[in-house]
Each structure stands twice: as structure tokens, then as C-alpha cells.
Amino acid sequence: GIPDCLQFNNADQNTEAYIQMTNAMSPNGYRSNDTMTIRNIELYPENEIYIFNRWSQTVFETKNYGSNGNVFEGRHQFTKRILPVGTYFYIFTYKNKNGLIVKRKGYLYINN
């Protein structure tokens, strides 16, 4: 079926589904935790994410995360190299059910 990174919990249709973001991944090819998981993302297609390293250099950015295999796999977006082990940071924005823009910030630990 559906990859774990795109699977959603069965939220009540009358309430806003909670966005759950993992804060660790291991892109080692074992198919477990190989991508950054954002649960319920398919309910909020108008989204944008920026992932950057400790020097504030953007390593990945996209709109509509999760659509058409559009996910972060622990590789630099342009060089395609696997990123070194360490802590990365993200800024994630999405439009909620009321049309308001919600911004979330956090970290993501990459371990190979």
C-alpha cells in the first residue's frame, strides 16, 4: 500500500487533522525511516518545506511535500549526495482547513 511517510491517521472529519513530523531518519536503504515522514500531509496539499544545515544552507526545499514521490530522502537536493550524519532544521508552512497559513519549525536528525 501506502508508504509510511504518506500514511495518515484517521482523524475525525469535523476536526483538523494533526500534522505529525518525525524528527529522525536513517537513509540507509533499509526502507525503514529512509524519508522524512509527515503524517496527514495529504490533507494539506498547499504546503512548503525548507530543510537546512547548521550553517543555514538550504539542502532541500519543495512545495506540495509528499505528492508524486516528492519527499526528502536525506540527500542534498542539487548534488544528490547523502547528507552527513547530524542535525538539520526545517521550516514547514501549510494552509489549514480555515485557509490560515500555519508555520512550524523544528529539527531533523539524520543518522546513516
Secondary structure, DSSP 8 states (H G I E B T S, - for coil): ---GGG------TTS----EE-SEE--SSSSSS-S--EETGGG--SEEEEEE-TT--EEEEEESTTGGG----SB-TTT--B--SEEEEEEEEEE-TTS-EEEEEEEEEE--
